Amino acid sequence: MLIFPAIDLYEGRAVRLTRGDYAQMTVYGDDPPSVAEAFKEAGARCLHVVDLEGARDGATPNFDVVRAIIERGADVQVGGGIRSADAVRRYLDAGAARVILGTAAITSPGFVRDMTASFGGRIAVSVDIKDGFAAIRGWTELSGQKAFDFCRSMEDAGVRAVVCTDISKDGLLSGANLPLYRELAESFSLDIIASGGVSSPDDIAALRDMGLYGAILGKALYTGGVDLAEAISVAEGMGRA
């Protein structure tokens, strides 16, 4: 299983939200590329980068910061505000390993099919779950689609990887929603990347044993609750059983 350290961007800074609430924002760094470099030096091979302003507003205001992060050398999957073919191509041309579609995957399902047909596994989709439904526009709105129905439609559209976030757990350091990820793993053939509340080596070991593709670590890394090198070791099966 892969570990993806998270770098969330707002006004060019590395931040974290609590439960996706923009009013509960903590700034962890004014130089996100340096944060990326530190993660890489600790052993990270891939990063999860989200433009929070873009996710909310439908643009890519932090594109230059993302490009600078990509230039630090890790494989970067990037999401937030990517709602056009031009935005997808711009990030891929900048060297992103994978582009994550969120709101556009809900509002324009044909767009997902087109991008998947063009770029294959370099396209992923985020399903951000709140009260059983998929949230959109930076988690500020609920769509009318049930999360599992949405995952099924994405699988049918040829999507290979899904980043699944339990919004109720995000930023709380309260542990991952293991029953949710177990059900997802048993229901779909997708590469599932768990996000939200992953806060201990035990969480990581449990997700690994479910056969998940990856897990995103955010606040637990920034607060020192989880050591990145240990997390990677556990994810790769070299740590605790």
Secondary structure, 3 states (H helix, E strand, C coil): CEEEEEEEEECCEEEEEECCEEEEEEEEECCHHHHHHHHHHCCCCEEEEEEHHHHHHCCCCCHHHHHHHHCCCCEEEEECCCCCHHHHHHHHHCCCCEEEECHHHHHCHHHHHHHHHHHHHHEEEEEEEECCEEEECCCCEEEEEEHHHHHHHHHHCCCCEEEEEECCCCCCCCCCCHHHHHHHHHHCCCEEEEECCCCCHHHHHHHHHCCCCEEEECHHHHCCCCCHHHHHHHHCCCCCC
